[in-house]
Amino acid sequence: MNGTVFLRRFAGVLAAVLLAGAGAGCGGSLYDNSENWAVVNNDVPTYYADYDVFYLYPSCIKGDHPSGEGTPVQYLDWMKEGVSEDIRRLVVLPLGRQFGPRVRLFSPFVPQISFNDYSALLKTAEAANWDIDWAKTPLESAISYTAKALKWYIDVKDDEQPFVLEAHGQGALILYEAMKRCSDIKPDKGFVAAYFFGLPGVTTERIDKDFGGRGIKPAVDRDGVGVIVVCNVRTPGSKLEETFALRGGAVINPINWRTDASPALPKQHVGAVFHNRAEIHPLRQIIVRPNFCGAVVDTENSLVNLTHLPAKFSFPLSPRSFGTQLWGVFGMCVSRNANDRVRIYKFRHTGIELPDGN
């Protein structure tokens, strides 16, 4: 895509952010107000969009103090000067490039906790073998807000409009828990797939327990609909304790969409999407790298091991580092797969297929 085309598409998405109607949905909802969304494309007609994407971002504030017992938890304040604009760029630029112009984007502001506080919370949960009630942790506010945003979205969207969910890092855990509180997220209401990267402590059995009654299952191939995709990544040379290793955890390789140890080569990789925030010009902030790497599933630890990484790559890829670019490694793999799953969903539910090339 050339710079002029991308800028035109980005401008269209940004205009939708600024002009989104605030009168739809349940009266009095926090999310009636477009200022509480990083992006809300409900003013874009559904006939223009092939499907919707509801997205929740990773940790956006690092925290300016060490976490510990008795230390106040820091929450994201999107009303603080410059914060909402920064998150909007973080969402709109990569996702606009990843999914293209024929997708409506929805991403709410929610009171996430700081990266430092979230990291400390994960250590506590991991020590308890992930047997934790997240509603009794500082994440409860963000989970509750996200559930409200999901319910608002379900209320205002066309019943026949298919949608996918995607989330990274802290956002993945928050969105997974919020899904549990929204009973209308199910295949007969348009739900196609949820893509979770960096979701800790989730097994296939837990997904079946949490969502099996709605007809939602763990993803086991590239074609299923009404599925939850879980991918936790390990980079070469990293320690196992730096990952979200979990025996029996849910896992799938986003390059070949296999759950076994069949390796995927770089030539099969559709493309990574990286966000270079150090660049000022939006056209240069987004870097798309086709054939970026290979990957293979570590079935024992339920991880996706990256292979054949390029020798020269300047961005951090640790799943437990603030500002990591790990979340973009499978960006174009996700969007192509979402297109395919939506095509299958539409054919099954309405008899209408998306044209090739979307």
Disulfide bonds with the S-S distance in Angstrom:
none
